[in-house]
Amino acid sequence: MLGSTVILARLLSPHDYGLVAMVVAVIGVGEIFRDFGLSMAALQAKELTQQQQSNLFWINTAVGAVLALFFFGVSFLLGAFYGEPEVVAIAQVLSATFLFGGVSTQYKVSINRELRFVALAIVDLIPYVLAFVGALTLAILFQSYWALVAQQLIVAVATLVLAILLSRWRPGLPRRAPMGGLISFGASFAATQLVSYATRNVDSIAIGKVWGSTSLGFYDRAYNLLLLPLTQINTPMSRVAVPVLSRISEERERYVAYLRRAQLVALYVTATLFCFLAALSTPLVVLVLGEKWEFAGQILGVLALGGVFRAIVQIAYWVYMSLGLATAQLRFYLVAQPLLVVVILLGLPWGPMGVAVTHSVGYALFWAVSLAWASRVTKLDLRPLYFDALRAIGLFGLPAAVAAYGASFAVSDFGPAVQVLAGGLAAIVWYAVAWLLFRRVRTDVSYLVDFVRLALRRGKGK
C-alpha cells in the first residue's frame, strides 16, 4: 500500500485525491450498514453452526445489494452537496463495492475463525497489489481520478474472488436457526462502528465541504499515511488478540497480563513509529511523494501526534469485543464520540492544519477516557496500562523523536534525504541508549517478543 501511495501520488494531483475522498468518506457509512456487525458477531461467537453462518451470508448479501442500489440513486445529491459534478459518476461506480463486500464477508470470517492467518493475509494483501497495478496503468495513460476509482473497485472484486477460493466454507440455503444473539451483538457493534466512523471521517467531509477538493486532497493523503501503520500492524493484531482474549476471559489476572503484553506491541512498534513520523513528516513526504505534497507532510506531522494515542486506544476495543460487551461499548461511544467530533471540528475555521491539531488533541483525551470507562464497566484494574504507556512513550518513543527532529533541523540545508537519514540515525542512537540505561525497557521488549511468538504459534494452529 505504501508503494501504491508513493507512485500514484506522483502521477495524480491533490484535486484528484480530494474528489475520490469526498465519495469514499460517505460510502464508508454504507459499508457499516452493509456488514451490520455480523462479521464481528460471527468472529467472536464461541460456537457458530453451518446454518447460522449461512443465514448471516444471505443477510450480508441482501443488505449489500440494497445499499448498492441506494447509493447509486443518491449520487446526485452527493454531487450537489459538495458542488462537484464529477462526484456523481464516482459514487455510481463505487456503489457496486457494496454488493461485492456483502458476498465476501462470511467467507473471510470463516478463514479468520479457523485461524488461517496466511490465507487471510493473502486475501487482505493480493487485492491491493492487483488494484495498484490497475490504478497505475490508468494513471499513466490518463492521469485522472478514475485510476483511484478503479483501485477501489478492483480491491472489492479481487477480495471476493480470493475469499471464495481460499475459504473451506460454503453457504447453504437460508433456514430457521437461532440468530437472536448474533443479530443483537451485530446491531450493537454496527451502531458503535457507525458512531466511530462518523468521528473518523467528519473531518474529511467538513474539509471537503468548506475548503474544497484540493485542501481535502492534502489532508486525505496525510490522513491515509497516518492510517497505514494502524491498518498494517494493529488490524492483524486485533484478529489475533480478540479470539485469544475471548478464550481466557474468565481468568482475570491472566487476561489483564495478556492485555498489557499486547499493548507493548502497539507502544514499542506503532506508537514509536508515530513519534518518529511526527518528527520527520515533512522531509519524508517531500522525499517520497514530491515537493507538491509538502503541505500534506506538515499536516501529517500534527496528525501523527494523535496517532500515538490511536495506536493504543484499540486496547479498550479488545476488552469490549473479547468479553462480549458490544452494547457497553456502544453506550460509551454514544457519549464520547460526539464530544470527540466537537473537539475535531473546533479546528475547521483554520483549515486542514487546524483540524489536524484538534484531531490529535481529541484522540489523546479519548484514549485516556476509553480505558477509564472500560475499567469501570468490566471491573478490571486497567491502571497499569496507563503507566506502561507513559513509560514506553516517555523513555523510548518521545526522546527518540526529539533527537530525530533536532538532527533533521541541523541539516535542513542539505535536502530531505539527508534530513531523513540524520533523523533516523539519531533515533536509532536513542533506542540503543534507552535499551542500555533502562532495565524496564529491556523487560518490556522481552515481553513484546514473547507475545509475538505466542501470536505466531496461534497463527500456525499450534
C-alpha positions in Angstrom: 0.0 0.0 0.0 2.9 2.4 0.7 4.3 1.8 -2.8 0.9 2.5 -4.3 0.6 5.7 -2.3 4.1 6.9 -3.3 3.8 6.2 -7.1 0.2 7.3 -7.6 0.7 10.5 -5.6 3.5 11.5 -8.1 1.2 10.9 -11.0 -2.1 12.4 -9.7 -3.0 15.7 -8.1 -4.4 16.7 -4.7 -7.6 17.6 -6.5 -7.9 14.0 -7.9 -7.5 12.6 -4.4 -9.9 15.1 -2.9 -12.7 14.1 -5.3 -12.4 10.4 -4.6 -12.1 11.1 -0.8 -15.4 13.0 -0.9 -17.2 9.9 -2.0 -15.2 7.3 0.0 -15.9 9.2 3.2 -19.6 9.0 2.7 -19.7 5.5 1.2 -17.9 4.2 4.2 -21.0 4.8 6.3 -22.9 2.4 4.0 -20.2 -0.2 4.5 -21.0 -0.3 8.2 -24.7 -0.9 7.4 -23.7 -3.5 4.8 -21.8 -5.5 7.3 -24.2 -4.8 10.2 -21.7 -6.0 12.7 -22.3 -9.6 11.5 -18.7 -10.3 10.7 -17.6 -9.5 14.3 -20.7 -11.3 15.7 -19.6 -14.5 13.8 -15.9 -14.0 14.7 -16.4 -13.6 18.4 -19.0 -16.4 18.8 -17.6 -19.3 20.7 -19.9 -21.7 18.6 -21.2 -21.0 15.2 -23.2 -23.6 13.2 -23.2 -24.0 9.5 -26.8 -22.8 9.2 -26.2 -19.7 11.3 -23.3 -18.7 9.2 -25.3 -19.4 6.0 -28.1 -17.2 7.2 -25.5 -14.4 8.0 -24.2 -14.8 4.5 -27.6 -14.2 2.9 -28.3 -11.2 5.2 -24.9 -9.6 4.3 -25.5 -10.2 0.6 -29.1 -8.9 0.6 -28.1 -5.7 2.5 -25.1 -5.2 0.2 -27.4 -5.3 -2.9 -29.9 -2.9 -1.4 -27.2 -0.4 -0.4 -25.6 -0.6 -3.9 -28.9 0.5 -5.4 -29.5 3.1 -2.7 -26.1 4.8 -3.1 -26.4 4.8 -6.9 -29.6 6.7 -6.5 -28.3 9.3 -4.0 -25.2 10.0 -6.1 -26.8 13.1 -7.5 -27.5 14.5 -4.0 -23.9 13.8 -3.1 -22.6 15.8 -6.1 -24.9 18.7 -5.1 -23.7 18.6 -1.5 -20.1 19.1 -2.4 -20.7 21.2 -5.5 -18.5 18.9 -7.6 -20.2 17.3 -10.7 -17.5 14.6 -11.0 -18.6 13.2 -7.6 -21.8 11.8 -9.2 -20.2 9.3 -11.6 -17.6 8.3 -9.0 -20.3 7.5 -6.4 -22.3 5.5 -9.0 -19.3 3.3 -9.9 -18.2 2.7 -6.3 -21.7 1.8 -5.2 -21.0 -1.7 -6.7 -18.5 -2.3 -4.0 -21.4 -2.9 -1.5 -22.5 -6.0 -3.3 -19.1 -7.5 -3.7 -18.3 -6.8 0.0 -21.6 -8.3 1.1 -21.0 -11.6 -0.6 -17.3 -11.9 0.6 -17.9 -11.1 4.3 -18.7 -14.6 5.7 -16.0 -16.3 3.5 -13.4 -14.1 5.2 -15.0 -14.7 8.6 -14.7 -18.5 8.0 -10.9 -18.2 7.2 -10.4 -16.0 10.3 -12.3 -18.3 12.7 -10.1 -21.2 11.6 -7.0 -19.0 12.5 -5.6 -19.5 9.0 -3.7 -16.3 9.1 -1.6 -17.0 6.0 -4.8 -17.4 3.9 -6.2 -14.3 5.5 -3.1 -12.3 4.7 -3.4 -13.4 1.1 -7.0 -12.2 0.9 -6.0 -8.9 2.5 -2.8 -8.3 0.5 -3.2 -9.6 -3.0 -6.3 -7.5 -3.9 -4.3 -4.3 -3.1 -1.4 -5.5 -5.3 -3.7 -6.1 -8.2 -5.6 -2.9 -7.6 -2.3 -1.0 -7.6 -1.3 -2.5 -11.0 -4.7 -1.5 -12.4 -4.6 2.0 -10.9 -1.0 2.6 -12.0 -1.9 1.6 -15.6 -4.8 4.1 -15.7 -2.8 6.8 -14.0 0.0 6.6 -16.6 -2.5 6.5 -19.5 -5.0 9.2 -18.4 -3.6 10.9 -15.2 -7.2 11.1 -13.9 -9.0 10.4 -10.7 -10.5 7.3 -12.4 -7.3 5.5 -11.6 -8.2 5.8 -7.9 -11.8 4.8 -8.5 -10.6 1.6 -10.4 -8.3 0.9 -7.5 -11.3 0.8 -5.0 -13.3 -1.4 -7.4 -10.5 -3.9 -8.1 -9.9 -4.4 -4.3 -13.5 -5.3 -3.8 -13.7 -7.8 -6.7 -10.4 -9.4 -6.0 -11.2 -9.8 -2.3 -14.4 -11.6 -3.2 -12.7 -14.0 -5.6 -9.8 -14.8 -3.3 -12.1 -15.2 -0.3 -14.2 -17.8 -2.1 -11.2 -19.7 -3.5 -9.4 -19.9 -0.1 -12.3 -20.5 2.2 -13.2 -24.1 3.1 -16.7 -23.0 3.9 -19.7 -22.8 1.6 -23.1 -21.3 2.4 -26.3 -23.3 2.3 -29.8 -22.1 1.7 -31.4 -19.8 4.4 -33.4 -21.7 7.0 -34.6 -21.2 10.6 -31.8 -21.2 13.2 -31.1 -19.4 16.5 -30.0 -16.0 15.3 -31.1 -13.6 18.0 -27.8 -13.4 19.9 -25.8 -12.9 16.7 -28.1 -10.2 15.4 -28.3 -8.4 18.7 -24.5 -8.4 19.1 -24.1 -7.3 15.4 -26.6 -4.5 15.7 -24.8 -3.1 18.8 -21.4 -3.5 17.2 -22.7 -1.8 13.9 -24.1 1.1 15.8 -20.8 1.5 17.6 -18.9 1.3 14.3 -21.3 3.9 12.8 -20.6 6.4 15.6 -16.9 5.7 15.4 -16.8 6.0 11.6 -18.6 9.3 11.7 -16.0 10.6 14.2 -13.1 9.4 12.0 -14.5 10.9 8.8 -16.3 14.0 9.9 -13.0 15.9 9.4 -12.8 14.8 5.7 -16.4 15.6 5.0 -16.2 19.0 6.6 -12.9 20.0 4.9 -14.3 18.9 1.5 -17.5 20.9 2.0 -15.9 24.1 3.4 -12.4 24.2 1.9 -12.8 22.2 -1.4 -11.3 19.2 -3.1 -7.6 20.4 -3.2 -7.5 21.1 0.6 -9.2 17.7 1.2 -6.6 16.1 -1.1 -3.7 17.3 1.0 -5.5 16.2 4.2 -6.6 12.9 2.8 -3.0 11.9 1.8 -1.7 12.9 5.2 -4.5 11.0 6.9 -4.1 7.9 4.8 -0.3 7.8 5.6 -1.3 8.0 9.2 -3.6 5.0 8.8 -1.0 2.8 7.1 0.7 1.7 10.3 -2.7 1.3 12.0 -4.1 -1.0 9.4 -0.9 -2.9 8.6 0.1 -3.6 12.3 -2.9 -3.1 14.5 -5.6 -4.7 12.4 -3.8 -8.1 12.2 -3.1 -7.8 16.0 -6.8 -7.4 16.6 -7.5 -10.6 14.6 -5.1 -12.5 16.9 -6.0 -10.7 20.2 -9.8 -10.9 20.2 -10.2 -14.6 19.7 -7.4 -15.4 22.2 -8.7 -13.0 24.8 -12.2 -14.4 24.4 -10.8 -17.8 25.4 -9.2 -16.6 28.6 -11.8 -14.0 29.6 -12.7 -15.8 32.8 -9.1 -15.8 34.1 -9.0 -12.2 35.1 -5.3 -11.9 36.2 -4.1 -13.7 33.2 -6.4 -11.7 31.0 -5.0 -8.3 32.2 -1.5 -9.6 31.9 -2.1 -10.6 28.3 -3.6 -7.2 27.6 -0.5 -5.5 29.0 1.8 -7.5 26.8 -0.4 -7.0 23.8 -0.3 -3.2 24.4 3.5 -3.3 24.4 3.4 -4.2 20.7 1.4 -1.1 20.0 3.6 1.0 22.2 7.0 -0.1 21.0 6.1 -0.6 17.4 3.2 1.5 16.2 3.3 4.4 18.7 7.0 4.7 18.4 6.7 4.8 14.7 4.2 7.7 15.0 6.6 9.6 17.3 9.3 9.2 14.6 6.8 10.2 11.9 5.8 13.4 13.8 9.4 14.4 13.9 10.3 13.8 10.3 7.0 14.0 8.4 7.7 16.9 6.1 11.1 15.8 4.7 9.7 12.2 4.5 6.7 13.3 2.5 8.7 15.6 0.2 11.3 12.8 -0.4 8.7 10.2 -1.1 5.8 12.0 -2.7 7.4 15.0 -4.2 7.5 18.7 -3.4 3.9 19.4 -4.4 2.8 17.4 -1.3 4.9 19.4 1.2 1.8 20.8 2.9 0.5 17.2 3.4 3.8 16.5 5.2 3.1 19.3 7.6 -0.4 18.1 8.3 0.9 14.5 8.8 3.4 15.7 11.5 0.5 17.0 13.6 -1.8 14.1 12.9 1.0 11.7 13.9 0.9 13.0 17.5 -2.7 11.9 17.7 -1.7 8.6 16.0 0.4 7.8 19.1 -2.9 7.5 21.1 -4.9 5.9 18.3 -2.3 3.1 18.2 -3.1 2.2 21.8 -6.8 3.1 22.2 -7.7 -0.2 20.5 -6.9 -2.0 23.7 -10.3 -0.8 25.1 -11.9 -2.2 21.9 -10.3 -5.6 22.5 -11.7 -5.6 26.0 -15.3 -5.0 24.9 -15.2 -7.4 22.0 -13.5 -10.3 23.8 -15.9 -10.0 26.8 -19.0 -9.8 24.5 -19.8 -6.2 25.7 -20.7 -4.6 22.4 -23.7 -2.8 24.0 -21.5 -1.4 26.7 -19.1 -0.1 24.1 -22.0 1.5 22.2 -23.1 3.3 25.3 -19.6 4.7 25.7 -19.3 5.7 22.1 -22.7 7.5 22.1 -21.4 9.7 24.8 -17.7 10.1 24.0 -17.7 10.1 20.2 -20.0 13.1 19.7 -17.7 15.1 22.1 -14.7 14.0 20.0 -16.4 15.3 16.9 -17.0 18.6 18.5 -13.3 18.9 19.5 -12.2 17.9 16.0 -14.5 20.4 14.3 -13.2 23.3 16.5 -10.2 23.5 14.2 -12.2 23.8 10.9 -12.0 27.6 10.7 -8.2 27.3 10.4 -8.4 24.8 7.5 -6.8 21.3 7.3 -4.0 22.2 9.7 -6.4 23.5 12.3 -8.4 20.2 12.0 -5.2 18.2 12.4 -4.4 19.9 15.7 -7.8 19.4 17.2 -7.9 15.8 15.8 -4.7 15.0 17.8 -5.9 16.7 21.0 -9.2 14.9 20.8 -7.7 11.4 20.4 -5.3 12.0 23.3 -8.3 12.7 25.5 -10.3 9.9 24.0 -7.6 7.3 24.9 -7.5 8.4 28.5 -11.2 8.3 28.9 -11.7 5.0 27.0 -9.5 3.0 29.4 -11.2 4.5 32.4 -14.7 3.7 31.1 -13.7 0.1 30.2 -12.2 -0.4 33.6 -15.4 0.8 35.3 -17.7 -1.4 33.1 -15.6 -4.6 33.4 -14.3 -4.1 37.0 -10.8 -4.9 35.7 -7.9 -2.9 37.0 -6.6 -1.3 33.8 -4.5 1.3 35.6 -1.2 -0.5 34.8 -1.9 0.1 31.1 -1.6 3.9 31.7 1.7 3.5 33.4 3.0 1.2 30.7 2.0 3.7 28.0 3.6 6.7 29.7 6.8 4.8 30.4 7.2 3.4 26.9 6.4 6.8 25.3 8.4 8.8 27.8 11.5 6.7 27.8 11.6 5.3 24.3 9.4 6.9 21.6 9.3 10.6 22.6 13.0 11.2 23.3 13.9 9.4 20.0 11.5 11.8 18.2 13.1 14.9 19.8 16.6 13.6 18.8 15.4 12.9 15.3 13.8 16.3 14.9 16.9 18.1 16.2 19.3 16.2 13.9 17.0 16.8 10.9 16.7 20.5 11.7 20.5 20.8 11.9 21.0 19.5 8.3 17.9 21.1 6.8 20.0 22.9 4.2 21.1 19.6 2.7 17.7 18.4 1.4 15.1 15.9 2.6 17.1 12.7 2.0 19.9 13.9 4.3 17.3 15.1 6.9 15.6 11.7 7.0 19.0 9.9 7.2 20.2 12.1 10.0 16.9 11.9 11.9 16.8 8.2 11.6 20.3 7.7 12.9 19.6 10.0 15.8 16.5 8.0 16.7 18.4 4.7 16.5 21.1 6.0 18.8 18.4 6.9 21.4 16.8 3.4 21.1 20.2 1.9 21.9 20.7 4.3 24.8 17.3 3.5 26.2 17.9 -0.2 26.0 21.2 0.2 27.9 20.0 2.7 30.5 16.6 1.4 31.4 16.1 -2.1 32.7 12.3 -1.7 32.4 12.7 -1.0 28.6 14.6 -4.3 28.3 11.9 -6.1 30.2 9.1 -4.6 28.1 10.9 -5.6 24.9 11.3 -9.2 26.1 7.6 -9.3 26.9 6.8 -8.0 23.5 8.9 -10.7 21.9 7.1 -13.4 23.9 3.7 -12.0 22.8 4.8 -12.1 19.1 6.0 -15.7 19.4 2.6 -16.6 21.0 0.7 -14.9 18.2 2.8 -16.7 15.6 2.2 -20.1 17.2 -1.6 -19.4 17.3 -1.4 -18.4 13.6 0.2 -21.7 12.8 -2.5 -23.5 14.7 -0.1 -24.9 17.4 
